Amino acid sequence: MDKTALQDLQEPEIHSELETLRHSCAHIMAHAIQRLWPTAKFGIGPTVENGFYYDVDLDHKITPEDLPKIEAEMKRLIDKNEVFVRREHSIPDALETFRKLGQNFKLEIIETLKTETGATTVSTYQEGDFIDLCRGPHIQKTGQIKAFKLLSVAGAYWRGDEKNPQLQRIYGTVFQSKAELDEYIHLLEEAKKRDHRKLGKDLDLFSFHPESPASPFFHPKGTVIYNRLVQYVRDLYGPYEYDEVITPQIMDVALWHRSGHYDNYRDAMYFTEIDERQFAVKPMNCPAATFIYSSHRRSYRDLPLRLADFGRIHRYEKSGVTAGLTRVRSFCQDDAHIFCTPDQIEREINRVVDMILKTYDLFDFTDVKIYLSTRPEKRVGSDALWDKAEDGLKKVLEGLGRPFNINPGDGAFYGPKIDFVVRDALKREHQLGTIQLDFNMPERFELGYIGSDNVEHRPVMVHRAVLGSIERFMGILIEHVAGAFPFWLSPVQARVVPIKDPHNDYCREFRTKLKEIGFRIELDDRNESMGFKTREAQTAKIPFTLVAGDREMQAGQFAVRKYGERESKVMTQDEILALFRDLNAVPDKVKKG
């Protein structure tokens, strides 16, 4: 069991009022399940963003059709207005209590708390005849829950290990008012419509195939978006003074031993043997950057050296956690590695922060949270190096004048990091960019530079990504914009539609003119009704539909309809060209700004 889950059962902490409500609702759900199916065995039932879940082992397969029945039983328990009673138990007493209840998963948790954390006591909460192992806190009475809903059922392996029993995970949510619950349910329904896997198929962007599990096949339209995202980041490299490099995908396993990846990351790596040598497919680009750095003798005058790499990387993800574009096994990151002197750290990180925030603003991610993620339990390097790295990042963040939060234990195994979390149009949070400060890899690869004192020093290595995984960012963006991409990014920027056959040549000529300039334009000259063709253009979420009949053709104009709008505006060809040029230049304006 992970540390967070153990803490959730051992250490009391201050919870928000809403989190406490969710925690209590999870207990009431478990109580209701036990009343309906008395042989139920319970795993853990934590709160999560916007809700809660509980893992249960049960012979009966719970289906979505069972959820209303569980909800009805929960309402009966809530109406009883039972008090939540907290008790402290010695470990032997707790083991005896849950042994009598037949709750074998709770027994395992208690034993784990005893052996791994040294706990001598644990707490339980009871409401009515239901007792559960929990640190709390809880609401005072069940009747305080006013607005809840059970959402879905999924499978989950006990302790996240596929060798363990598979439990049934029931998700739910609760809010302090019905209005808040209704708004959240509306957002969930909207999320189903915006699901990037659905839109990816509807808009013909990408597909997945069992011959290469969890690895997307990008179709022509999806490839346009993908390449435009890469090009946007690539175009930043001039103003921000990066040099792009290309590095191998397969390297000798000795490299990964030296970097620390083999010891700390090998379960997520792919290996192969060639010419009686063992190789690994790279899960990260960073060790390769050290080879380029060390290919020359470096001076302080060469630094900072900023090396950007769009290398494809592969990481093994269990089939149960892969999800569309947002969790894949093969992907490309907009990686870069900055080698600098200690006194250059603050300026370099500030430049990266500027690049990241400007980029998120371009994609209309305006609600950005910043987290400082500190040393994990499994790590390389001395505590002194970690102290130095964490203090350095904290100093930079304090100098930004923006609020930030500490995320304990969530750093990379080689160094602490700054993570950027954005909130999308559906109010969901996604971690995107990252800046990681690394004193360890320069030590492991014995990197050096000659300082102004004519003495060799170790450089500092800064890992950074702006979008992160291009695949993951694309999945998040599809849902953020509901598949209606901004003009500069859209795979088809406009569709030209003649009303009747006599207008075909006029429309075809303008389409050719736009394509020769570099715009991505389609012509729909099918023998279909005008209403059908314009509706189809809207369904395809094409930014502009240009319609021409007799009047428009004679005047050298088009009726221009913007996606999502009912009314059209008559524009000349020159006006359309000026508009399209302006919209296509939006990323360039951001870079210059």
C-alpha positions in Angstrom: 0.0 0.0 0.0 1.3 3.4 -0.8 2.4 5.9 1.8 -0.6 8.2 1.2 -3.1 5.4 1.9 -1.3 4.5 5.1 -1.3 8.1 6.3 -5.0 8.3 5.5 -5.5 5.6 8.2 -3.0 6.7 10.7 -2.3 10.4 11.0 -5.1 12.9 11.8 -4.9 16.1 9.8 -7.1 19.2 9.1 -9.6 18.5 6.3 -11.7 21.0 4.4 -15.4 20.9 5.3 -16.2 19.5 1.9 -13.5 16.8 2.1 -14.8 15.8 5.5 -18.3 15.5 4.0 -17.0 13.3 1.2 -15.1 11.1 3.6 -18.2 10.6 5.7 -20.3 9.8 2.6 -17.9 7.1 1.6 -18.4 5.5 5.0 -22.2 5.7 4.6 -21.9 4.1 1.2 -19.9 1.2 2.6 -22.5 0.8 5.4 -25.3 0.7 2.8 -23.4 -1.9 0.8 -22.9 -4.0 3.9 -26.7 -3.8 4.7 -27.5 -4.9 1.1 -24.7 -7.6 0.9 -23.7 -8.6 4.4 -20.6 -10.6 3.2 -19.0 -7.5 1.7 -15.3 -7.1 2.5 -13.9 -3.5 2.3 -10.5 -2.2 1.2 -10.0 1.5 1.4 -12.4 4.4 0.8 -10.5 7.7 0.4 -11.7 11.1 -0.9 -10.5 12.1 -4.4 -10.9 15.3 -6.3 -14.6 16.0 -6.6 -15.7 12.9 -4.7 -14.8 9.6 -3.1 -14.7 5.9 -3.8 -14.7 2.6 -1.8 -13.1 -0.7 -2.8 -15.2 -3.7 -2.0 -14.8 -7.5 -2.4 -18.1 -9.1 -3.1 -19.5 -12.2 -4.9 -22.3 -10.1 -6.4 -21.1 -8.1 -9.4 -22.2 -4.5 -8.8 -23.5 -2.9 -12.0 -24.7 0.7 -12.7 -28.2 -0.6 -12.3 -27.4 -1.4 -8.6 -26.3 2.2 -7.8 -29.9 3.6 -7.3 -30.5 0.7 -4.8 -27.4 1.6 -2.9 -28.3 5.3 -3.0 -31.8 4.5 -1.5 -30.2 2.6 1.3 -27.8 5.5 1.9 -30.7 7.8 2.2 -32.3 5.6 4.8 -29.1 5.7 6.8 -28.9 9.5 6.4 -32.5 10.0 7.5 -31.6 8.1 10.8 -29.2 11.0 11.6 -26.8 8.6 13.4 -23.8 10.1 15.3 -20.2 9.3 14.1 -18.4 8.0 17.1 -14.5 7.9 17.2 -12.6 5.3 19.2 -8.9 4.7 19.7 -7.7 1.1 19.8 -4.5 -0.7 20.6 -3.2 -2.8 17.7 -4.2 -6.1 19.3 -7.7 -4.8 20.1 -8.1 -3.5 16.5 -7.0 -6.8 15.1 -9.5 -8.7 17.3 -12.3 -6.3 16.3 -11.9 -6.7 12.6 -11.1 -10.4 12.8 -14.6 -10.8 14.4 -16.1 -8.7 11.6 -14.4 -10.9 9.0 -12.7 -7.9 7.4 -9.4 -9.4 6.1 -8.3 -6.3 4.2 -8.6 -4.2 7.3 -6.5 -6.8 9.2 -3.8 -6.5 6.5 -3.9 -2.7 6.7 -3.5 -2.8 10.5 -0.5 -5.2 10.2 1.1 -3.0 7.6 0.6 0.1 9.8 2.2 -1.8 12.7 5.3 -3.1 10.7 5.9 -0.2 8.3 5.1 2.9 10.4 5.5 1.6 13.9 1.9 2.4 14.9 0.8 1.2 18.3 -2.8 2.5 18.1 -5.4 3.0 15.3 -8.7 4.7 15.3 -12.2 3.6 14.2 -15.4 5.4 13.5 -18.8 3.9 14.1 -22.2 5.1 12.9 -25.1 2.8 13.7 -23.9 -0.8 13.6 -21.1 -0.1 11.0 -17.5 0.1 12.2 -14.7 1.2 10.0 -10.9 1.7 10.3 -10.3 5.4 9.8 -8.3 8.4 11.1 -11.1 10.8 10.4 -12.3 13.4 10.8 -16.0 13.0 10.1 -19.1 15.0 10.2 -21.0 14.8 13.5 -24.2 13.1 12.2 -25.2 11.3 9.0 -28.1 13.8 8.5 -25.6 16.5 7.6 -25.3 15.0 4.1 -27.8 16.7 1.8 -26.7 16.2 -1.8 -24.9 13.1 -3.1 -24.8 10.8 -6.1 -23.1 7.5 -6.9 -21.4 7.8 -10.3 -19.8 4.6 -11.6 -18.2 1.2 -10.9 -14.7 0.1 -11.9 -12.3 -2.6 -11.1 -9.2 -2.1 -9.0 -6.5 -4.5 -7.8 -5.9 -4.6 -4.0 -2.9 -2.4 -3.3 -2.7 -1.7 -7.0 -1.0 -5.0 -7.6 -2.4 -7.2 -10.4 -1.3 -10.3 -8.5 -3.8 -9.4 -5.7 -7.5 -9.9 -5.8 -9.5 -7.5 -8.0 -12.0 -5.5 -6.1 -15.0 -3.5 -7.2 -14.5 0.3 -6.9 -17.6 2.4 -6.5 -17.3 6.1 -7.1 -19.5 8.8 -5.8 -19.7 12.5 -5.1 -21.3 14.8 -2.5 -21.7 18.5 -2.2 -23.1 20.9 0.4 -26.1 21.9 -1.8 -28.2 20.4 -4.5 -27.3 23.3 -6.8 -23.6 22.4 -6.5 -24.3 18.8 -7.2 -26.5 19.6 -10.2 -23.7 21.8 -11.6 -21.2 19.0 -11.1 -23.4 16.4 -12.8 -23.9 18.8 -15.7 -20.1 19.0 -16.0 -19.8 15.2 -16.0 -22.3 14.9 -18.8 -20.4 17.6 -20.7 -17.2 15.6 -20.1 -18.7 12.5 -21.7 -19.5 14.6 -24.8 -16.0 16.0 -24.8 -14.2 12.7 -24.1 -11.1 13.0 -26.4 -11.4 9.3 -27.3 -14.9 9.9 -28.6 -14.0 13.1 -30.4 -10.8 11.6 -31.7 -12.9 9.0 -33.5 -15.7 11.4 -34.6 -13.2 14.0 -36.0 -10.9 11.3 -37.5 -7.9 12.4 -35.5 -6.4 9.1 -34.2 -7.1 5.5 -33.4 -5.7 2.6 -31.2 -5.1 -0.9 -32.3 -4.3 -4.1 -30.3 -1.2 -4.7 -32.4 0.5 -1.9 -30.5 -1.3 -1.5 -27.2 -1.6 2.0 -25.7 0.2 3.6 -28.6 -1.8 5.9 -30.8 -2.0 5.9 -34.6 -2.4 9.5 -35.7 -4.5 10.0 -38.8 -3.8 12.9 -41.2 -5.9 15.4 -39.4 -4.6 14.4 -36.0 -1.0 14.6 -37.4 -1.6 18.2 -38.4 -2.5 19.1 -34.8 0.4 17.1 -33.5 2.9 18.7 -35.8 1.5 22.2 -35.1 2.0 21.7 -31.4 5.5 20.5 -31.9 6.2 23.4 -34.3 4.8 25.9 -31.8 7.3 24.8 -29.2 10.1 24.5 -31.7 9.5 28.2 -32.7 10.0 29.2 -29.1 13.6 27.9 -29.3 14.9 30.9 -31.2 13.7 33.6 -28.8 14.6 31.6 -25.8 18.0 30.5 -27.2 17.7 26.7 -27.3 19.6 24.3 -29.6 17.7 21.3 -30.8 19.3 17.8 -30.7 18.4 14.3 -31.8 19.4 11.3 -29.7 19.1 7.5 -30.1 16.1 5.6 -28.8 18.0 2.5 -27.8 21.1 2.6 -25.6 23.2 0.1 -23.7 21.8 -0.9 -20.4 25.0 0.2 -18.7 24.0 3.8 -19.3 20.8 3.3 -17.4 22.6 1.7 -14.5 24.9 4.7 -14.4 22.0 7.2 -14.6 20.1 5.5 -11.8 17.1 4.7 -14.1 17.7 0.9 -13.9 17.5 0.8 -10.1 14.7 3.3 -9.8 12.7 2.9 -13.0 13.3 -0.5 -14.6 9.8 -1.8 -14.1 8.6 0.9 -16.6 11.3 0.2 -19.1 11.6 -2.0 -22.2 14.7 -4.1 -22.8 16.2 -6.0 -25.8 19.4 -7.9 -26.6 21.4 -7.1 -29.7 24.8 -8.7 -30.6 24.9 -10.3 -27.1 24.6 -6.9 -25.5 21.6 -5.8 -23.4 20.0 -2.5 -24.5 17.0 -0.5 -23.2 14.5 1.6 -25.0 14.8 5.1 -23.5 12.1 6.0 -21.0 13.6 9.5 -20.7 15.9 11.7 -22.8 18.0 13.1 -20.0 21.1 10.7 -20.0 21.5 11.3 -23.7 21.9 15.0 -23.2 24.8 14.4 -20.8 26.7 12.7 -23.7 26.3 15.7 -25.9 27.4 18.0 -23.1 30.5 15.9 -22.4 31.5 15.6 -26.1 33.4 18.9 -25.7 35.5 20.4 -22.9 33.2 23.1 -21.5 34.0 26.5 -20.1 31.8 28.8 -18.0 31.6 30.9 -21.2 29.7 28.0 -22.9 27.0 28.1 -20.2 24.1 28.1 -20.1 23.8 25.3 -22.7 20.2 24.6 -23.5 19.6 21.4 -25.4 16.0 20.6 -26.6 15.0 17.1 -27.7 11.7 15.9 -29.2 12.9 12.3 -28.8 10.2 9.5 -28.7 10.2 7.7 -25.4 8.6 4.4 -24.2 7.4 3.6 -20.8 5.5 0.4 -19.8 2.1 1.2 -18.2 -0.1 -1.5 -16.9 -3.1 -2.1 -19.2 -5.5 -1.2 -16.4 -4.2 2.4 -16.2 -3.7 3.3 -19.9 -6.3 5.8 -21.1 -6.6 7.2 -24.6 -3.9 9.8 -25.3 -3.5 10.8 -21.6 -1.8 7.6 -20.5 0.2 5.9 -23.3 3.3 3.7 -23.7 4.8 5.5 -26.6 5.0 9.3 -26.6 7.1 12.4 -27.4 7.9 15.1 -24.8 9.0 18.6 -25.6 12.0 17.9 -23.4 15.0 20.2 -22.8 18.0 20.1 -20.6 19.8 23.2 -19.4 23.4 23.0 -18.2 24.3 26.0 -16.2 26.4 27.4 -13.3 24.8 27.6 -9.8 24.5 31.4 -10.1 22.6 31.0 -13.4 19.9 28.8 -11.9 17.4 31.5 -10.9 17.5 33.3 -14.2 17.2 30.1 -16.2 14.2 28.9 -14.2 12.5 32.3 -14.5 12.9 32.1 -18.3 11.3 28.7 -18.3 8.5 29.9 -16.1 7.9 32.8 -18.6 7.8 30.3 -21.5 5.4 28.0 -19.8 2.9 30.7 -18.6 2.8 32.4 -22.0 2.1 29.1 -23.6 -0.7 28.2 -21.3 -2.3 31.6 -21.8 -2.2 30.9 -25.6 -4.3 27.8 -25.1 -6.7 29.6 -22.7 -5.4 27.8 -19.6 -5.5 30.8 -17.4 -6.0 29.1 -14.0 -2.5 27.8 -13.3 -1.3 26.4 -9.9 2.3 25.9 -9.1 3.7 23.1 -6.9 7.1 22.4 -5.5 7.5 18.6 -5.4 10.1 17.5 -2.9 12.2 14.3 -2.4 10.5 10.9 -2.8 11.4 7.9 -0.6 13.0 6.2 -3.6 15.7 8.5 -4.8 19.4 8.9 -5.7 21.9 11.4 -4.3 22.8 12.6 -0.8 20.5 14.5 1.5 22.9 17.5 1.2 22.4 17.6 -2.6 18.6 17.4 -2.1 18.6 20.2 0.5 20.6 22.3 -2.0 18.2 21.6 -4.9 15.0 22.1 -2.9 16.2 25.3 -1.3 17.2 26.6 -4.8 13.8 25.9 -6.3 12.0 27.4 -3.3 14.0 30.6 -3.5 13.1 30.9 -7.2 9.4 30.4 -6.5 9.4 32.9 -3.7 11.0 35.4 -6.1 8.2 35.0 -8.6 5.6 36.6 -6.4 3.1 33.9 -7.2 1.5 31.6 -4.7 2.8 28.0 -4.7 2.2 24.8 -2.7 4.5 22.1 -1.4 3.8 18.6 -2.7 5.8 16.4 -0.3 7.5 13.3 -1.7 6.4 13.8 -5.3 9.7 14.8 -6.8 11.6 12.8 -9.5 14.0 10.2 -8.2 16.9 12.4 -9.3 15.7 15.8 -8.1 13.0 18.1 -6.9 10.7 19.8 -9.4 8.2 22.6 -10.0 5.0 21.3 -11.5 2.4 23.4 -13.3 -1.2 22.3 -12.9 -3.9 23.9 -15.1 -7.7 23.9 -14.7 -9.6 23.1 -17.9 -13.0 24.3 -19.1 -14.7 21.6 -17.0 -12.9 22.7 -13.9 -10.7 19.6 -13.8 -7.0 19.9 -12.9 -4.1 18.5 -15.1 -0.4 18.6 -14.4 1.4 19.7 -17.6 4.8 21.4 -17.5 7.6 20.7 -15.2 11.0 22.1 -14.2 13.4 19.8 -12.4 16.6 20.7 -10.7 19.2 18.0 -10.9 22.6 18.0 -9.1 22.8 14.2 -9.2 23.2 13.4 -12.9 26.1 15.8 -13.4 27.8 13.9 -10.5 27.0 10.4 -12.0 28.3 11.3 -15.4 31.2 13.4 -14.1 30.3 16.5 -16.0 32.4 19.6 -15.6 33.3 23.0 -16.8 36.3 25.3 -16.3 35.2 28.3 -14.2 36.6 31.8 -14.4 39.0 30.7 -11.6 40.5 28.2 -14.1 39.3 25.3 -11.8 36.9 22.6 -12.9 33.3 22.7 -11.4 30.2 20.7 -11.7 27.4 22.2 -13.8 23.8 22.1 -12.6 21.3 20.3 -14.9 17.7 21.6 -15.3 15.2 19.3 -16.9 12.1 21.1 -18.4 9.0 20.4 -20.4 6.4 23.0 -21.4 3.5 20.9 -22.8 4.9 17.7 -21.4 3.8 14.7 -23.4 2.5 16.0 -26.8 0.0 13.1 -26.8 -1.3 13.8 -23.3 -1.4 17.6 -24.0 -3.4 16.9 -27.2 -5.9 14.7 -25.3 -6.4 17.4 -22.6 -6.7 20.2 -25.2 -9.3 18.3 -27.2 -11.5 18.1 -24.1 -10.7 21.7 -23.1 -11.9 23.1 -26.4 -14.5 20.3 -27.1 -12.7 19.5 -30.4 -13.2 23.1 -31.7 -9.6 24.0 -32.1 -8.4 27.6 -32.6 -7.9 28.5 -36.2 -4.1 28.3 -36.3 -4.2 24.7 -34.9 -7.3 23.3 -36.7 -6.6 20.5 -39.1 -9.1 22.0 -41.6 -9.3 25.8 -41.2 -12.2 26.5 -43.5 -14.5 24.7 -45.9 -15.6 26.3 -49.1 -19.2 25.4 -50.1 -20.8 26.3 -53.5 -24.6 26.5 -53.4 -25.0 25.0 -56.9 -22.8 23.5 -59.7 -22.4 26.9 -61.5 -20.6 28.2 -58.4 -18.1 25.3 -58.2 -15.3 26.9 -60.3 -15.5 30.1 -58.3 -15.2 28.3 -55.0 -12.5 25.9 -56.3 -10.3 28.8 -57.5 -10.5 30.6 -54.1 -9.8 27.3 -52.3 -6.7 26.8 -54.5 -5.6 30.4 -53.7 -5.9 29.8 -50.0 -4.1 26.5 -50.1 -1.2 28.0 -52.1 -0.8 30.6 -49.4 -0.6 27.7 -46.8 -4.0 27.5 -45.3 -5.7 24.1 -44.8 -8.9 24.3 -46.8 -11.5 21.8 -48.0 -14.0 22.1 -50.9 -17.5 20.5 -50.5 -18.9 20.4 -54.0 -21.0 17.3 -53.5 -24.5 17.2 -54.9 -26.2 17.6 -51.5 -28.5 20.2 -50.0 -27.0 23.4 -48.7 -28.4 22.8 -45.2 -26.8 19.3 -45.1 -23.4 20.6 -46.1 -23.3 23.5 -43.7 -24.6 21.3 -40.8 -21.8 18.8 -41.6 -19.2 21.6 -41.5 -20.5 22.5 -38.0 -20.4 18.9 -36.9 -16.8 18.7 -38.1 -16.1 21.8 -35.9 -14.4 23.6 -38.8 -13.6 27.2 -37.8 -15.1 28.8 -40.9 -17.6 27.9 -43.6 -17.4 30.0 -46.8 -20.6 29.8 -48.9 -21.0 31.3 -52.4 -24.0 31.6 -54.7 -24.8 33.9 -57.6 -24.7 37.1 -55.6 -21.4 36.3 -53.8 -19.8 35.1 -57.0 -20.7 38.3 -58.9 -19.4 40.5 -56.1 -16.2 38.4 -55.5 -17.4 37.7 -52.0 -18.4 34.8 -49.6 -21.0 34.4 -46.9 -18.7 33.6 -43.9 -20.1 31.6 -41.0 -17.9 31.1 -38.0 -18.2 27.8 -36.1 -20.8 28.0 -33.3 -22.5 31.1 -34.7 -25.9 31.1 -36.4 -25.4 34.2 -38.6 -23.1 34.6 -41.6 -21.2 37.7 -42.5 -20.6 38.7 -46.2 -16.8 39.3 -46.8 -14.7 40.0 -49.8 -11.8 37.6 -50.7 -9.3 40.2 -49.5 -11.1 40.6 -46.1 -11.1 36.8 -45.7 -7.4 36.6 -46.4 -6.6 39.4 -43.9 -8.7 37.7 -41.3 -7.1 34.3 -41.8 -3.6 35.7 -41.8 -4.3 37.5 -38.5 -5.8 34.3 -36.9 -2.9 32.1 -38.2 -0.4 34.5 -36.6 -1.7 34.2 -33.1 1.1 32.0 -31.8 3.7 34.4 -33.3 2.2 37.3 -31.4 2.5 35.3 -28.1 6.2 34.5 -28.8 7.0 38.2 -29.5 5.0 39.3 -26.5 
